């Protein structure tokens, strides 16, 4: 199994979120204690999220636990910035961030 990871940033600091498929565990790596704590708390808590279905008006509220799967984590990551100020850098290559943790 390959772990899912995505780049994040907070107040000028780069880092990443990684999901371990085998352990079903989310890990946040960020050199800012405030940002890391905010992200860890948010990404290890279940959230009620309206999930779309067939049309733009067809939603159901579901309880999403980000630790259950990488797909659940991806859904919760879409809410991370608004809730915490930690930005998910979907298009930034995470492997680059792991080698160069500053802008």
C-alpha positions in Angstrom: 0.0 0.0 0.0 1.2 3.5 -0.9 0.6 6.2 1.6 -1.3 9.3 0.5 0.4 12.7 1.2 -0.3 16.3 0.2 1.6 19.6 0.8 0.3 22.2 3.2 1.3 25.7 4.2 0.7 27.9 7.2 2.0 31.4 7.8 4.9 31.0 5.4 5.8 27.5 6.6 5.6 24.4 4.3 4.8 20.9 5.4 2.6 18.0 4.5 -0.2 15.7 5.7 0.3 12.0 5.3 -2.1 9.1 5.6 -0.8 5.7 6.5 -3.1 3.2 4.9 -1.9 0.3 7.0 -2.2 2.1 10.4 -5.2 4.2 9.4 -3.5 7.2 10.9 -3.1 10.8 9.8 0.3 12.6 10.5 0.9 16.3 10.0 4.5 17.5 9.5 4.8 21.3 9.8 7.4 23.5 11.5 4.8 25.7 13.1 3.4 24.4 16.3 0.1 26.4 16.0 -0.6 25.2 12.5 0.4 21.6 13.2 -1.8 21.5 16.2 -4.8 23.0 14.4 -4.4 20.6 11.5 -3.9 17.5 13.7 -6.9 18.3 15.8 -9.1 18.9 12.7 -7.8 15.9 10.8 -8.3 13.4 13.6 -11.9 14.4 14.3 -15.1 13.2 12.6 -17.0 15.9 10.7 -20.6 16.1 9.4 -20.2 17.1 5.8 -22.8 17.4 3.0 -21.7 15.1 0.2 -23.0 15.7 -3.3 -24.7 13.0 -5.4 -26.5 13.1 -8.7 -27.3 16.8 -9.1 -26.2 20.2 -7.6 -29.1 20.0 -5.3 -28.7 16.4 -4.2 -26.7 16.3 -0.9 -26.8 14.1 2.1 -25.1 15.0 5.4 -22.6 12.2 6.3 -20.3 11.7 9.2 -16.8 11.6 7.7 -14.0 10.2 9.8 -10.7 11.2 8.1 -8.8 8.3 9.7 -11.0 5.6 8.0 -9.5 6.0 4.5 -7.5 8.3 2.3 -10.7 9.1 0.4 -12.3 10.3 3.7 -9.2 12.3 4.5 -9.3 14.0 1.1 -12.9 15.1 1.7 -12.0 16.5 5.2 -9.0 18.3 3.7 -11.3 20.3 1.5 -12.6 22.0 4.7 -9.2 22.4 6.4 -8.3 26.0 5.3 -11.6 27.5 6.2 -11.6 25.9 9.7 -7.9 26.4 10.6 -6.1 28.7 8.2 -3.9 25.8 7.1 -3.8 25.8 3.3 -3.8 22.5 1.3 -1.4 23.0 -1.6 -3.0 20.4 -3.9 -0.8 21.3 -6.9 2.5 21.7 -5.1 4.6 18.5 -5.5 4.8 17.0 -2.0 8.1 15.3 -2.7 9.6 18.7 -3.4 8.2 20.1 -0.1 9.7 17.1 1.8 13.1 18.1 0.6 12.7 21.9 0.7 10.5 23.0 3.6 10.7 26.7 3.0 9.6 29.0 0.2 
